[in-house]
Amino acid sequence: FVGTDAMLCEINPLIVTPEGEVRALDSKFTVDDNALYKHPEIAEMRDPESVPPEERAAREKGVTYVKLDGEVGILGNGAGLVMSTLDVITLAGGRPANFCDLGGGGDAQGVVDALEVISADPQVRSIYFNIFGGITRTDEVARGILTALEQIGIEHPIVVRLDGTNAEEGRRILADSGQGNLHVEPTMLEGAKRAVELAK
């Protein structure tokens, strides 16, 4: 169990036949997705149809992504910030379409890859970037957003909240871009409200 990075091992139902034999009629074994690289023999057994196509595409690009049922695409850096963003979108009356975490880097190519995955979801009507720059340079994220707009031609309205390392420069880069579908907001809540409003 521990050696395979399993998270769950379940036999259900387990029955006793009229003849007194014990039989397992079904079983389930779940391994931590983030540990599959250590267990290629287990990864090969995975049913690709059990994973939504957006999540498969994200995994191929190295993007941390979980599909949800809403209309506001979410992109942030750090699992805690992304989870908080899901909450604030809900608080603002919207429904998150995904969980997408850039991690600590947030380089331009990572932003492009994440935006490709999010914008391909037909349910998404707006995209909310919520970035706090500690390790992540927000000016680099801003350049990544503009690169993605050029490369993949995203038409969704994009709301961006940048704070932290080089945030002023990042906001200036976005403001000077002339992109009509970009909306820069100063706070997390204001950004969430705008993203929900634009998704209607």
N, C-alpha and C positions, 0 to 999 in steps of 0.2 A: 504494500500500500504506500508506504513512505518512499520507497525506492523508485516508484514510478511517478511520484508527485501527484498521486491521486487525491481527489477532493471528496469522492463519494464512491462507495461500493455497496450495492443494494441487491438483495434477492427478495422479490415480491411479485407474485405470491410464492410462498413455500407451503406445500400441502403434504398431507399424509393420505395415501390412497386407501381404499377399503382393505387392501391386502397388507397394509402396515408399512408400505414403502414411503420414504420421504423423497419428494421431488421438488426441484426448483423449476417453476414454470416460466419465470422471466427474471432477467437480471439487468443491472445498469452499472456501468463503470464510468466515472467522469474524471478526466485528468485536467489539471490546470493548463489552459491554453498557452499561457506564457512559458510553460516548461516543455512544450512539445518538441522544441528544437533539440532537447537532450534525449528524446525518445523517438527517433524516426520510425522505429518499428511500430509504435503505437499510433503515430501520426498517419501512417499508411492505412490503418484500419478505419480511420474516421470517414463517415459518410459525408461527402461534400454537399449533398442536398440538405443536410441538417443545419447548415450555416446559410443565412440569407446572402444573396449575391453581393450586396454592398459590403458585407463583412468579409467575404472571400476576396473581393477586389482590394479592400483596405489592407488585409493581411499581406497580400502580394506586394503592396507598396510599403509595408512596414508601418502602417498607420494604426493606432489604437482606436477602434471604432466599434460601437454597439448600436444597432438599429433599434429605434423606438417608433412610436405610432403617431407622432405629432407633425406639425408643419413648420416649425422653426429649427433650422439646422444650427447646431452648436459646435463651436470650435474654441478650445481654450488650451492653456498650458498648465499641466498638473492636474491630477485626478481630483484633488480637493476643490480647486477652483472650478473645474468643469461640473462637479456635483452641485456646487453652490449655484452655478449658472442655470442648471436644470431647475433648481428650486425657484430662482428669481423669475425665470420665464413662466413657470406655473403661477407664481404669485401675481404676475402681470396679466394673467388671464390667457396665456398661450399654452401650447403643448410642444415639448421638445421632440424633434424628429430623430435625434441621435445623441450619443455620447461620443465625442471625438477629442482625444488628448494629444497635443503636439509633444508633450513631454518637456524636458528642460531646454531643448535646443531651439526649436522654432525657426530653423533656417528657411530660406526662400523655397527650396525644393520640397521640404516637408509641408509647407503651406500649400504649395501647388498640388501635391499629392492628396492632401486632406480635402482641399476644395473640389478636386475632381470627383472624389468619392461622394461627398455631401451633395454636390450639385447634380449628380446623376440620379438621386432619389426623386422620383416623380411627386412625392408628397411634400417636398420642401418648397416653401413659398418665400422664405427669407432666411438669411444666414446671419448668425450673431457670433462675432469674434470677441471673446473676452480674454484679454492678455494682460498678465502682470509680469513685468520684466524684472527678474532677479538675475538669473543666469541668462535668460532669454533677452536678447536685444530687440526692443520693440520697433526700432527703425528697420531692422532686418525683416521682421514680420510684415511691416508695412510694404516693403519692397516685394516680399513674397506675394502679398495680396495683389499688387499691381501686375506682377509677372503672371499670376494665375489668370487675371482678367484678360491679359493680352493673349496668353497661350490657349485658354479654353473658352474664352468668350462667355463668361458667366453673366446671365441677364437678371438673376435674382437680385433683389435689393440686399445689400450687405451693410450691416451695422457693426461698427468697430469701437471697442472701448480699449484704449491703451493706457497703462499706468506703469510706473517703474523706470527701469533703465532705458534711457534715450526716448522716453515717451513723447516729450515735446517735439523732438525731431521726427518721430514716427507720425505724429498727428499732422505735422507740417507737410511731410511727404504725401500723405493721403489728401490733405486739403488742396495742395498744389497740383494734384493729378488731373483735375477736371473730369473725373469719372462721376457721371450723374447718378449711378446706382450705389455710391458709397455714402454712408451717413456716419459721421464720427460723433460719439457721445462721451460726455465727461465722466459719468459714473456708471457702475454696473446696473443699477436699477433703471436709470434713464435709457441705457442701451437696451435693456430687456423690454421696456415699454415700447420703444421705437420698433424693435424687431417684431413684436407681437402685432403692433398696429400695421406694419408693412406686410405681414403675412395674411391679413384679412382680405 
